[in-house]
Amino acid sequence: MSYIDGFVIAVPNAKRKQFIAHANTFDAIFMELGATRVVECWGDDVPDGKLTDFRRAVQAKDGESVVFSWIEWPDKATRDAGMEKFMKDPRMAAASDMPFDGKRMIFGGFAPVVSLPA
């Protein structure tokens, strides 16, 4: 069964185009390394919650939008090998110019337990 890496970040609205360019560059590398799908979603309907919410989770500030992203891999072994190669890839040097604060990124790996066909 597939394996999913999920990410939630806050991106300054003024850097939306820069973020999309950044995502296109790095998402292509994930695809090279075995990912089957990468999706980047710009927050459109991200309400404030009473106890928790996406904005608080990433400490989003005024003028920032929440981005929810995921990478789908064929399995965890492919993901582990792909991520190891990704972290050693010389193209990662450009990651230091991220259009968001990586310290506020939330991420994790997930094993699907329910998967319905598209």
Buried (B, 14 or more C-beta within 10 A) or exposed (E): EBBBBEBBBBBBEEBBEBBBEBBEEBBEBBBEBBBEEBEBEBBEEBEEEEEEBBBEBBEBEEEBBBBBBBBBBBEBEBBEEBBEEBEEBEEEEEBEEBBBBEEBBEEEBEEEEEEEEE
